[in-house]
Amino acid sequence: MAEPSANAELGDPAYGSDAGTITYEAAEALSAGDAVTIASGEAQPANSGDTNTDVVGIAADDASDGDLVSIHVEGRIVANVAGAVAAGDTLAASTTDGQLAAGSGDVIALTDAGNMQGLSHGAGLGSNAAVVEVR
């Protein structure tokens, strides 16, 4: 597992992380890097407005309704985050499907949104991406 480069993609493991994954059937479309919750035995994008808001991991790949999707349930992963996320924030589901924002969850931001300063020289991320620690 390589360190993210200037071309780091959502859903990629980061910083030598040996990400633990599980596989579930998707209840609806998921994008790589989305925060995922499990409801009625299926994976769906986490959203703070849903009944079950517990983030179990980060989608490794894109998936359509009914597809099997790999979900990173531990490790350092490039995830879909709100633009205001800062390194050290505790993250939880936001009101945007699949996006993490500052809150009281079990995911920790290791970088600011769109920035890898202090972790990797010359690497960069999109404005709504950050390296997070899933535990």
C-alpha positions in Angstrom: 0.0 0.0 0.0 1.7 3.1 -1.2 1.6 6.6 0.2 -0.9 8.8 -1.7 0.6 10.7 -4.5 -0.6 13.8 -6.3 -3.1 11.4 -7.9 -4.6 10.0 -4.6 -8.1 8.6 -5.2 -11.0 8.4 -2.9 -11.3 5.0 -1.2 -7.5 4.3 -1.5 -5.6 3.1 1.6 -2.9 5.6 2.7 0.5 5.7 4.4 1.2 2.0 4.2 -2.1 1.1 5.8 -3.1 -2.5 5.5 -6.8 -1.7 5.5 -9.2 -4.4 6.8 -12.1 -4.8 4.5 -15.5 -6.5 4.5 -18.0 -7.0 1.7 -21.7 -6.2 1.7 -24.4 -5.8 -0.9 -25.1 -2.1 -1.7 -28.7 -0.9 -0.9 -28.1 2.1 -3.2 -25.3 3.7 -5.2 -22.0 4.2 -3.4 -18.9 6.1 -4.6 -15.4 5.2 -3.6 -14.4 7.1 -0.5 -18.0 7.4 0.8 -18.7 6.9 4.5 -20.8 3.7 4.8 -23.5 2.5 7.3 -25.2 -0.8 7.4 -29.0 -0.9 7.5 -31.3 -4.0 7.0 -28.1 -6.0 6.2 -27.0 -3.8 3.3 -24.5 -1.0 2.8 -25.6 2.5 2.1 -24.1 6.0 2.2 -24.0 7.3 5.8 -26.2 10.4 6.4 -26.8 12.1 9.7 -30.6 12.4 8.8 -31.0 8.6 8.5 -32.1 6.3 11.3 -28.8 4.4 11.5 -25.9 7.0 11.4 -23.1 4.7 12.7 -20.2 4.8 10.2 -18.8 1.3 9.8 -16.2 2.2 7.2 -15.3 3.8 3.9 -16.3 2.4 0.4 -13.3 1.1 -1.5 -14.9 1.3 -4.9 -18.0 2.6 -6.7 -21.1 0.4 -6.5 -24.6 0.4 -7.8 -27.7 -0.9 -6.0 -27.4 -4.7 -5.6 -23.6 -4.8 -6.3 -21.2 -6.2 -3.8 -19.0 -3.5 -2.4 -15.7 -3.7 -0.4 -15.7 -1.5 2.7 -12.5 -0.5 4.6 -13.4 -1.0 8.3 -9.9 -0.2 9.7 -6.8 1.6 8.6 -5.9 5.0 7.0 -8.1 5.7 4.0 -8.7 8.6 1.6 -12.4 9.6 2.3 -15.1 12.0 1.2 -15.2 14.8 3.7 -16.7 18.3 4.1 -14.4 21.1 3.1 -14.1 22.4 6.6 -12.6 19.2 8.1 -9.3 19.7 9.8 -6.6 17.3 11.0 -7.5 16.0 14.4 -11.2 16.4 14.0 -13.5 13.5 15.2 -15.8 12.8 12.2 -19.3 11.5 11.8 -21.9 11.3 9.1 -22.9 14.7 7.6 -26.2 15.7 6.0 -24.6 14.9 2.6 -24.8 11.2 1.6 -21.5 9.5 2.1 -19.6 12.6 3.4 -18.0 12.9 6.8 -17.9 16.1 8.8 -16.8 17.1 12.3 -19.0 15.4 14.9 -19.0 12.7 17.5 -18.0 9.6 15.7 -15.3 6.9 15.6 -13.4 8.3 12.6 -10.4 10.7 13.0 -9.1 13.1 10.3 -5.4 12.8 9.9 -5.2 15.6 7.3 -7.2 18.8 6.5 -9.6 18.5 3.6 -7.6 18.8 0.4 -4.3 19.0 2.2 -1.6 16.5 3.2 0.8 19.0 4.7 3.0 17.4 7.3 2.4 13.8 6.1 3.7 13.7 2.6 5.9 16.0 0.6 4.4 16.9 -2.8 1.2 14.9 -2.4 -2.2 16.4 -2.7 -5.9 15.6 -2.5 -9.1 17.0 -3.9 -10.9 19.7 -1.9 -13.4 17.3 -0.4 -10.9 14.5 0.4 -8.8 13.8 3.5 -6.9 10.9 5.0 -8.9 9.5 7.9 -8.3 6.8 10.4 -11.1 4.2 10.6 -11.0 2.1 13.8 
